[in-house]
Structure formats: structure tokens, C-alpha cells
Amino acid sequence: MGTPYPNPITPAETRIGWIGLGVMGAAMASRLLSAGYSVTIYARNPSKTLALQSQGAHLANSPAQVAQSSNVVFTMVGHPSDVQSVVLEPNGVLSGLSPNCVTVDMTSSHPDLAREIFRAAGAKGSWSVDAPVSGGDIGARDGKLAIFAAGDAGVVKWLEPLFQIMGKVTYMGQAGCGQSCKIANQITIGANLIGLSEGLVFAERAGLDLKQFMDAIRGGAAGSNALELFGERMIQKDFRPGGFAEYMVKDLGMGLDVVEGENDKAVVLPGASLCKQLFSSMVANGNGKLGTQGLISVIEKINGK
């Protein structure tokens, strides 16, 4: 069944498993198939597997069956509860994973759960890496995701040929640190999305041409990846999801709930609290499945538009 860690990863020898075929997961798995890897897939909704099957992916009936035929199993699901179910429960990934094989969770999940999976994998003689990503649907499609990987440094290094197909990986430290990095990333991007939304609403109210406004600020200190990824979409009211608004509520919630340090002092995050409140308004308005750029709709609604 191929050559697991530490033998080199190659399309001829390394068999890949992929669980979770949403907007992001499907694009990432597709890139691995295009790179020549054998990929076995599983999704709770079978209709989501059809496009990848037409690309040559093999279909499995359970996460355990994916693991049984794979050296490296990627998970890209919705919530920590989904990760728990798919990886740790009976018929989950770890129940089928062979020794020296690796499970890589790319879901935005909880650092504590990443550490629990790392320990459970180690007890079986296998490995786990938490490697959440940033970059949205465009980054997933173009292989330009930022990947925050944590766990055993040697295993993360070994996985680089696969990560490079999806984007740029940074090793963040021991198990759980990848998830902590993603939470910090979401706190940062949330503030960017508020600023961009309010800037555009103000500019429109002031009578500015919005595209001209964007062109004017992109070369200055207000220029950002958030502006490049989402500015045009906000102007066009294109709220198709790269990442769901409801997932932003989840991610920011983990940041606001997490307790750091030996003194059990929670980090005080007033900006993230406000951001979570605004994204929660999106969800309450029935727009939880829209993209995060839809935050501008909340700012517009507050302004009576």
C-alpha cells in the first residue's frame, strides 16, 4: 500500500485520502488529482463526490475505509464536532490508519482537539498534523493557500510535496499551534473585513466612485489581501462563499473562548468580540452560508440601506 513516513512522497508510491468536499476541500483534492496522485474520497453527501470521481478519484464508504487505502488522509470538514466524528469515533480515520501513516486536519478546529488527535494517533504508531489554511476559494483553486502546520517537525517537512501543491506551508510548532495560528489569522482578517466594509459604505455615502476609491487606496497603508480578495466582490454584491460567514462565528468564538497561559487568563479581544457580533448578525439575518465578504450587508443594514 505505498510507502508511508519517512519514505519519500511520490505520486507513484503515496496514496492520498480526502474527507470533506466543500468549496475548499473539493478544490484542494482536485489539485492533488491533477498532480498525478491516487486519491480516495469520502463525503457525507455523495453528490459532492461526482466531479472528483470524473477526475479519477476512488470513492470510499466511510472515513475508516479511506484510511485503510491511504498513506496520508486529509480532512477538511466544517466544525470541531465534525473533526471529532470523522477522525476519532468508531469507523473514523484513526480506526483504519496503518502505522507510520499520517492524518492531516485542514479544518479550522480547536487547538485542544488537535492535541487530542495527536496523542491518539501516536498511541497507534501513526501521526497527526493540524494544518488549517487561509486564502479562501480562490487560494484553494490556484494553489496559493497559506497553510499553518503543526505537530512533529519531521512529519510536516515530509508532507511538503503535498502542501506545495496547495500553497505555502509554515511550520508553527507542536500539535495545536496550527489551529491557534488560524484563530489569530481569523481575528486579523475579521478586523480587515470590518474596515473594508465600513470604508466602502462611507465612500459610497460620500459620493465616491467605489472602484476608483479601491484603486486609490490599494497602494497605500490600507492596501491588503482582504481588499484584493474581497473588495471587488463587495462592490458587486457577489457574496458567493469562499468561506462561510457562520464559520467565522465559530473561529472567532474559539479565539474568544480559549484560555491561554499558566495563569488561566483569557485574552481580552474587544475587536474580535465586535467582529463576532457582526458576523452573528449575518447568521441571524439568514445569511450564514454567504461568504465572509457579505459582512458589508450588515454595515449597510445598520446604515438603513
C-alpha positions in Angstrom: 0.0 0.0 0.0 2.7 2.5 -0.9 5.5 3.9 1.3 4.5 5.8 4.5 6.7 8.1 6.6 9.6 8.5 6.4 9.9 7.2 2.8 9.7 10.0 0.2 6.3 11.1 -1.0 5.8 10.5 -4.8 2.6 10.2 -6.9 3.6 6.6 -7.9 4.0 5.4 -4.3 1.9 7.6 -2.0 -1.8 7.1 -1.7 -3.9 10.0 -0.6 -7.3 10.1 1.2 -9.5 13.1 1.3 -12.6 13.7 3.5 -14.7 16.8 3.1 -15.6 18.1 -0.3 -17.0 21.6 0.3 -15.9 24.6 -1.7 -12.4 24.5 -0.3 -11.9 20.7 0.1 -13.0 19.8 -3.4 -10.6 22.4 -5.0 -7.7 21.1 -2.9 -8.4 17.5 -3.6 -8.7 18.3 -7.3 -5.2 19.8 -7.3 -3.8 16.6 -5.8 -5.5 14.5 -8.5 -4.2 16.9 -11.2 -0.7 16.4 -9.8 -1.0 12.7 -10.5 -1.8 11.3 -7.0 -4.1 8.4 -6.4 -6.9 9.9 -4.2 -9.6 8.1 -2.3 -12.5 10.3 -1.2 -15.4 10.3 1.2 -18.2 12.9 1.8 -21.4 12.6 3.8 -23.3 14.0 0.8 -22.4 11.6 -2.1 -23.4 14.1 -4.8 -20.3 16.2 -3.8 -18.1 13.3 -5.0 -19.2 13.2 -8.6 -16.9 15.8 -10.1 -13.8 14.3 -8.4 -14.8 10.8 -9.4 -14.9 12.0 -13.0 -11.3 13.2 -12.4 -10.3 9.7 -11.4 -10.9 9.7 -7.6 -11.9 6.5 -5.9 -15.0 6.5 -3.6 -14.9 5.0 -0.1 -17.9 4.2 2.1 -16.5 5.5 5.4 -13.6 7.5 6.8 -12.1 4.2 8.1 -12.2 2.8 4.6 -10.5 5.9 3.3 -7.7 5.4 5.8 -7.3 1.7 5.1 -6.3 2.5 1.5 -4.3 5.7 2.1 -0.9 6.7 3.5 -1.9 10.3 4.1 -5.5 11.2 4.9 -6.6 14.9 4.7 -9.8 16.1 6.5 -11.4 19.4 5.5 -14.8 19.5 7.2 -17.0 22.1 8.9 -16.7 22.2 12.7 -14.6 20.6 15.5 -17.6 18.3 16.2 -17.2 17.0 12.6 -13.5 16.5 13.0 -14.1 14.6 16.3 -16.6 12.4 14.5 -14.6 11.8 11.3 -11.3 11.1 13.0 -11.8 9.7 16.5 -15.1 7.9 16.6 -15.6 4.2 15.6 -15.3 3.8 11.9 -13.3 7.1 11.9 -9.9 7.8 10.3 -7.8 6.5 13.2 -9.6 3.2 13.3 -8.4 2.4 9.8 -5.0 4.2 9.7 -1.9 2.0 9.4 1.3 2.6 11.5 3.5 5.4 10.2 0.7 6.8 8.1 -0.5 10.4 8.7 -3.8 12.1 9.2 -3.8 15.9 8.4 -6.7 18.0 9.6 -7.0 21.2 7.5 -10.3 22.2 9.1 -10.4 25.3 11.3 -10.8 23.5 14.5 -9.9 23.7 18.2 -6.2 23.5 19.4 -7.2 21.1 22.2 -8.8 18.7 19.8 -5.7 18.8 17.6 -3.6 17.8 20.6 -6.1 15.0 21.5 -5.9 13.6 17.9 -2.1 13.9 18.0 -1.9 11.8 21.2 -4.5 9.2 19.9 -2.6 8.8 16.6 0.7 8.4 18.5 -0.8 5.7 20.6 -1.5 3.8 17.3 2.0 4.3 16.0 0.7 6.8 13.4 1.0 10.6 13.1 -1.3 13.6 13.0 -0.7 17.1 11.8 -3.1 20.1 12.3 -2.8 22.3 9.2 -5.6 24.8 8.8 -5.5 27.2 5.8 -6.2 30.8 4.8 -6.9 32.1 1.3 -10.5 31.2 0.5 -11.8 29.6 -2.6 -9.5 31.4 -4.9 -6.4 30.4 -2.9 -7.7 26.8 -2.9 -8.3 26.8 -6.7 -5.0 28.4 -7.6 -2.8 26.5 -5.1 -2.0 29.7 -3.2 -3.2 28.9 0.3 -1.4 29.9 3.4 -1.0 26.6 5.4 -0.3 26.7 9.1 1.1 23.3 10.0 1.8 21.9 13.5 2.8 18.6 15.0 6.1 16.6 14.6 8.5 18.8 12.6 9.9 15.9 10.6 6.4 14.8 9.5 5.5 18.3 8.4 8.7 18.5 6.4 7.9 15.1 4.9 4.4 16.4 3.8 5.9 19.4 2.0 5.5 17.9 -1.6 1.7 17.7 -0.9 1.4 21.0 0.8 3.3 22.7 -2.1 0.5 21.6 -4.5 -2.0 23.5 -2.3 0.0 26.6 -1.3 2.8 27.7 1.0 3.3 25.9 4.4 4.7 27.4 7.5 5.7 25.1 10.4 4.1 26.6 13.6 5.3 24.3 16.3 3.8 21.5 18.4 0.3 20.0 17.9 -2.4 22.6 18.2 -0.2 25.5 17.2 -1.6 25.4 13.6 -5.1 25.8 14.9 -4.0 28.7 17.3 -2.4 30.4 14.3 -5.6 30.0 12.3 -7.7 31.6 15.1 -5.2 34.5 15.2 -5.5 34.8 11.4 -9.3 35.0 11.6 -9.1 37.7 14.3 -6.8 39.7 11.9 -8.9 39.1 8.8 -12.1 39.9 10.7 -10.8 43.3 11.6 -9.8 43.8 7.9 -13.3 42.9 6.7 -14.9 45.4 9.1 -12.6 48.1 7.9 -13.1 47.3 4.3 -16.9 47.1 4.7 -17.1 50.4 6.6 -14.7 52.2 4.2 -16.8 51.2 1.2 -20.1 52.2 2.8 -18.6 55.5 3.9 -17.1 56.1 0.4 -20.4 55.4 -1.3 -22.3 57.7 1.1 -19.7 60.4 0.3 -20.4 60.0 -3.4 -17.1 58.4 -4.4 -16.7 56.0 -7.3 -16.1 52.8 -5.4 -13.7 51.2 -7.9 -11.7 54.5 -8.1 -11.6 54.5 -4.3 -10.2 51.0 -4.2 -7.6 51.8 -6.8 -6.6 54.9 -4.9 -6.1 53.1 -1.5 -4.6 49.8 -2.6 -1.1 51.3 -3.0 -1.2 52.9 0.5 -1.3 51.5 4.0 -4.9 50.4 3.6 -3.9 48.0 0.8 -4.3 44.4 1.9 -5.0 40.9 0.7 -8.5 41.4 2.1 -9.0 44.3 -0.3 -7.7 42.3 -3.2 -9.7 39.2 -2.4 -13.0 40.8 -1.3 -13.2 44.5 -2.3 -14.5 43.8 -5.9 -16.9 41.2 -4.6 -18.3 43.6 -2.0 -18.8 46.3 -4.6 -20.5 43.8 -7.0 -22.6 42.3 -4.1 -21.0 38.9 -5.0 -21.4 37.0 -1.7 -20.8 33.5 -3.1 -18.8 31.8 -0.3 -15.1 31.1 -0.2 -15.5 30.7 3.5 -19.0 30.7 5.2 -19.9 33.6 7.5 -21.1 31.1 10.0 -17.6 29.5 10.1 -16.2 33.0 11.0 -18.5 33.0 14.1 -17.1 29.6 15.0 -13.5 30.6 14.5 -13.8 33.9 16.4 -15.7 32.1 19.1 -12.8 29.7 19.7 -10.5 32.7 20.0 -12.7 34.4 22.5 -13.3 31.2 24.5 -9.7 29.9 24.5 -7.7 30.3 27.8 -4.0 30.9 27.4 -1.0 30.7 29.7 -0.4 29.2 33.1 -2.4 31.9 35.0 -5.6 30.9 33.2 -6.1 34.4 32.0 -8.3 34.7 28.9 -7.0 37.1 26.2 -9.1 40.2 26.0 -10.1 40.8 22.4 -12.5 43.7 22.0 -12.2 43.9 18.2 -12.8 40.2 17.8 -15.8 40.4 20.1 -17.3 43.1 17.9 -16.5 41.2 14.8 -18.2 38.0 16.1 -21.2 40.1 16.9 -21.4 41.5 13.4 -21.0 38.1 11.8 -23.6 36.7 14.2 -26.0 39.3 12.8 -25.3 38.0 9.3 -26.2 34.5 10.5 -29.3 35.8 12.3 -30.4 37.5 9.1 -30.3 34.1 7.4 -27.0 34.7 5.6 -24.7 32.3 7.4 -24.0 30.4 4.2 -22.9 33.5 2.4 -19.2 34.4 2.1 -17.4 36.5 4.7 -17.4 39.4 2.3 -21.1 39.6 2.9 -20.3 41.4 6.2 -20.8 44.6 4.2 -24.5 43.8 4.1 -24.7 44.1 7.9 -22.9 47.5 7.9 -25.3 48.7 5.1 -28.3 47.5 7.1 -27.1 49.4 10.2 -27.0 52.5 7.9 -30.5 52.0 6.7 -29.7 50.7 3.2 
